[in-house]
Amino acid sequence: MRRRFAPPVFDNPYRVPGCWWKVALHLHTTNSDGHRSPRAAVETYRRLGYDAMAITDHDVLTRLPDHRGRPLLIPALEATGPVAPHIVSLGSREPAPGVRLGAGKLQDAVRAIRRLGGLAVVAHPSWSGLADADLLPLRGHLGIEIYNHVCDDLNGRGASVELWDHLLERGRRVWGLAVDDAHFDRDGLRGGPGHGWVMVKAPRLNVRAILHALELGSFYATRGPRILSVASAPGRLTVETSPADRVHLIAAGCGSGGTRFARENGNRTRWTFEFMKAQWNVTGYARFEVVDGRGRKAWSNPLFVRSGGGRFW
């Protein structure tokens, strides 16, 4: 019998109806260690064109009950503690008085956030010194921050993309987020607003719809470039972007370290990658990195291989 290559079939988190919403998911106000009031922070992000935002003050749920209009406010906080690294809680109810969600280990914090109805995101893992061994056992979280602007400003440890790939290569289904972690310092040394965000594809602009889209992975992380659409077919992925200098395809299955890097060059907006040959031995996932002329990046979430991908039949 003749052996033939079975091209990979991908689960595509972007194959959902909806509009793209610009969302900030990590920032601080004077309710913790930020230097602008909650109202001033909201006004800053409104002027920057954000559709929604989460104020993530440390261990406190900052509310503005009389706020109306954009940006939509998503209830959130950043859980901290003496043992666990920081973890962001999105959409959760407020903890009971005196309860600190980050008082135990990292897995304990994730469980506590989920009990309160929230989504857990590991904050700035590289800055926190986390390694594969810390995150591989973790379960139940939404994802990790793959870019944190304030940590990039502080000591150059704002990127955690390599760590993300290590998790994905080992079968962990976690999404990647880009955030400001803005503190609004007067000297500008601890990150400002508008440098890292997510674009969420959801049918409506309300808290429930945005949180559901985040769970599905129907969003991408960016520092500027836009991903307009991601289309998938057996053996083929096509991404449409804002004008870009290049697009990298990162796919598990072959190449150095279990990862294959492909690149298409040219300042254009439509990019197609085909997996119709046996040497494209994609076995786990594929994702895109879009790089614009200023060197800024956008990162798609992974498209996991449902079937095919390196099998012969």
N, C-alpha and C positions, 0 to 999 in steps of 0.2 A: 504494500500500500504506500502510496506517495505521501510523504510528510509535508504538511503545509503549516504555515505560521498562522496562529489565531490572534488577530489584532486586539489590543485591549479595548474594553468597554468601560467607560468611566461613569461614576456617579457624579452628577454636576449640581453643586449647591446653588448655582446661579440660574438654573432652569425653573424659575418661579416668577409669577407675575409681580409687578410692583414698580415703584419709582426709586431712584437713588436719593438717599438722605445723608447729609454730612453730619457726623456725630463725634463729639468729644467725650471720652470715657475715663479720663483721669485728670483731676485738677484740684487745687486746694484754695481755701479762702481763710479769712481771719477766724473762722470757727475752729481751725487747727493751726497749721504753721504757714498758711498763705498770707499775702500782704495786701489783698483786696477784699472788700466785703463781698458777701454772696451776691448782692444786687449789682455791684460793680463788675464782678466776674461775669455774670449773666449778660450784662450790657456789652462787655468786651467781645464775647463770643457771638452775640447778636450782630454786632458790627462786622465781624469776620465772616458772616454768612452761614453760620451753623444752624442746622434745623433742630438739633437735639443735643443735650449735654448731660453729663453726670458729674455732680460735685461730690468728690470722694474725700471729704475731710477725714482725718484720722479718728476712727472709733466713734464717730458721731454722724448721724443722719441729718444733713443740713436741708431744711425745708424752707420754701418761700410760698406759703399757702395762697397768697393773693396774686401770684405771678400768672399772667395770661399771655397767650401767643407764643411766638418763637423766641428763643429756642425752647422746645419741649424739655422739661426737667425730668430726668430719670432718677428715682431714689437710689442712693448709693453711698458707700463709705469705703475707706481703706482700713482693713483690719490689721492691727499691729500688735506686737507683744514681745515678751522677753525671749521667747523660744522660736516661734514660727517666723519665717520670712513674711514680708508684707503680701497681702492678698486682697484684691478688690472685690467687693460684693456689689453686684448690679441688680437692682429691682427687688431687693429683699425688704422685709419688714424690719422695724427697729428692734434691736436686741433689748432684752429686759434690763432695767436699771442695774448698773454695776457689772453687767456681763460683757466681757471683751472677747470678741470672736477669735482674736489671734492669741489667746492666752495659752493654747496648747501647741501641739505640733501642726505641721502643714495640713495633713490629712484631717485632723480634728477641725481645723478652721473651715475646710471645704465642706465637711459634713454639717457644721453649724450653720453655714451660709445657706446650704440647700434646705435645711429644716425651716429656715425663715423665708423660703420661696425665692432665693436669689440665685444668680449665676456667679460662679467663682472664677476669677482670672488671676493667675500668678503674676505679681507685679515685678518689673525689672529684674528678671532672674539672673542676668549676668552681673549687674551691679550688686545683687545680694550674694554673689559667690556661689550660686547653685550650679550643680553639675548633673550629668546624666543620672547618676545614682540617686540624686535627690528627687528627681521628677519622674523617672520611669515607674516607680511603684505607685504614684499618685493616681487616684481615680475620682471621677465625678466632677471635675472642673471643666469649664468652657474652653479655656485656652491659656496662652501665655502672652505677655507683652513682648513682641519681637523687636519693637523700637520704642524707646522711652527717651524723650528729648532732654529732660532735665538731667538724666544720668549721662547722656552723651555730652552735655555741657560740663558736668561736674568732673568726670574723669575718663571720658571716652568709652564707658562701658554701657552704652545705651542699647546696643544691638545684641539680640539673642537669636539671630536667624540660624546660625549653625547648630545651636542647641535644639531649636525647633526641628530641624531636619533629622537630628539624631533620634528624637522622639518619634517622628513620623516613620523613619526607616525601621523602627522596631515595633511598628504596628499601633502606636498610640494615636488616637484620632482627636487631635487638639487643634484649635483654630489659632490664628496669629493676629495680634492687634498692634496698632501704632497709636501712641498717646503723647500728649504734651507733658503731663505731670506738672503743669504750670503752678508756680508758687508766686508769680508776679513780684519778684524781688526788685527793689529799686535799682540795684546795681546790675541787674540782668544776669547774674552769675548762676541762677538756679532756674534757667529755662523760662521761656515766654510762651504765649499762646500762639496757635496757628502753625505748628511745626510737625505735628503727627496726629492723625485722626483715622477714623474708619468711615467708609461709604457703605451704607446698609441698604439693601434692596428689600423693600417692604411695601405692601399694598396701601398702607395708611400710616400717617404720622401720629401714632399714639404709643404709650409705653408698652402696652401688650404686644402690639405688632412689631415694634423694634426689638424687644426682648426675644420674641419668637424667631425673628429673622437671625438674630445673633446665635441662637441655639442651633439653627439649621446650617450655619456657616455661610449664609447668603450676604456676605459683606467682604470687603477687601481693606487692607491696611495701606496707608499712603502718606507720603510727605509732599505730595503735589500732583504727580501723574494720575490720570484717570483711566480706569478700566471700564469701558462702556458695555461690553458684553463678552461672555465666554460661551462658545458653542462647542458641543461635543458630539461626535459620531464615532462608530467603531473604527479605531485606528487613526483618528484625526481630532485635533483640538485647534480651534480658531479663536483668537482674542482680538477684539477691537479696542483701541486705546486713543487717548489724546496723542498729538504728535510726539513720537518717542525716538530716541537715538538708537535704542536696541531693546530687545526683549530676550530674557533668558528663560529657558525651560529647564526646570529642575525636576528630575524624575528618578525614583528609586528603581533599582534593578540591575544596573551595570555601571561600569566606570569606577573611578577611584573612590574608595570609601563607600561603595554601594550606591553612588549617586552619579547620574549622567547629566552633564551640562551641555546644552546646545544653545546656539546663539544665532539670531538673524539680525543683520545690521541694516541701517538705513532709516532716515527720518520719515517714518510713515505711520499709518494708523491701523493697518490690518495685517495680522501675522498668523500663518498657518503652519502647524507642525504635524507631520504624518508619521505614523507608526506601522507602516505596512511591510517592513522588512524585519527579518529575524534579529538583526543586530540591535534593534530597538527593543531591548529585553525589559520592558517596563512591567514591574511586578506588584508594586504597592500603591504608589500615588504619583501625581504630577502636579506641579504648581508653576506659576509664572512670576517673574520679576521684571517690571517695566522700568526702564531708566530713561529719563528725559535729557535734554541738552544741557541742563544745569547739574546733572549728576544725581538728582533726586530720584527716589525709588517708590514704586508701589508694589505690593506683594499680594497676589491672589491667595485665597485659601486653597488647600490641597483638593484635588479631584481624585478620589480613591478609585482604584481599579476594581470593578465588580467582577469581571471575567476576562479571559484571554490574557494577553500581556506576557509573552514569552513561552506560552504553551504551544506545542505542535500537535496536530491531529491529522 
